[in-house]
Amino acid sequence: MARKITCALLGPRIYEHVSKLAWQRWLKHQTMLINEYRLTPIEPKARKFLEDEMQKFFFGEGSERPPDFKPQQ
């Protein structure tokens, strides 16, 4: 399945510098963020939050898990 990047500013940078494996890891992390924070991706504030987290995940200090997150066993 091809990667789909919808962020206009990060899109080209991600496409050029992020591996398919890293992208798949981001998608899992993003899903966890959406679920744990109960985000609605259509809302501008949620999209901005996810974009900032994506920037940190790929090019910054890393995106953190929510403080109360407990992985399923």
C-alpha positions in Angstrom: 0.0 0.0 0.0 1.4 3.4 -0.9 2.0 6.1 1.7 -0.5 9.0 1.6 0.8 12.2 3.1 -1.7 15.1 3.3 0.3 17.7 5.2 1.4 20.3 2.7 4.5 21.5 4.5 5.7 18.3 5.9 4.6 16.1 3.0 7.6 16.5 0.7 10.1 16.3 3.5 8.5 13.1 4.9 8.3 11.6 1.4 12.0 12.2 0.8 13.4 11.3 4.2 11.1 8.8 6.0 11.2 5.1 5.3 8.1 3.0 4.8 8.8 1.3 8.1 9.0 4.6 10.0 5.8 5.7 8.3 4.0 2.6 9.4 5.2 3.2 13.0 3.9 6.7 12.8 0.5 5.5 11.7 0.3 3.2 14.8 1.5 6.0 17.1 -1.0 8.5 15.5 -3.8 6.0 16.1 -2.8 5.7 19.7 -2.8 9.5 20.1 -6.2 9.8 18.5 -7.7 7.2 20.7 -6.0 8.2 24.0 -6.7 11.9 23.6 -10.1 11.2 21.9 -9.3 13.5 19.0 -11.5 14.2 16.1 -9.1 14.5 13.1 -11.5 16.7 11.2 -11.2 19.4 13.8 -8.4 22.0 13.1 -7.0 21.9 16.7 -6.7 18.1 16.5 -5.1 18.2 13.1 -2.6 20.9 14.3 -1.8 18.7 17.3 -1.2 15.7 15.1 1.0 17.7 12.7 3.1 19.0 15.6 3.4 15.4 16.9 4.4 14.1 13.5 7.1 16.8 13.3 8.5 15.7 16.7 8.2 12.0 15.8 10.2 12.3 12.6 12.4 15.3 13.0 12.5 16.3 16.6 12.9 14.8 20.0 10.2 12.2 19.4 6.5 12.2 20.1 5.6 11.1 23.7 2.9 8.7 24.7 0.1 10.2 26.8 0.9 10.2 30.5 -1.8 7.7 31.4 -1.2 5.4 28.5 -1.1 1.7 29.3 -0.3 -0.7 26.4 -2.5 -3.7 26.0 -1.0 -6.9 27.3 
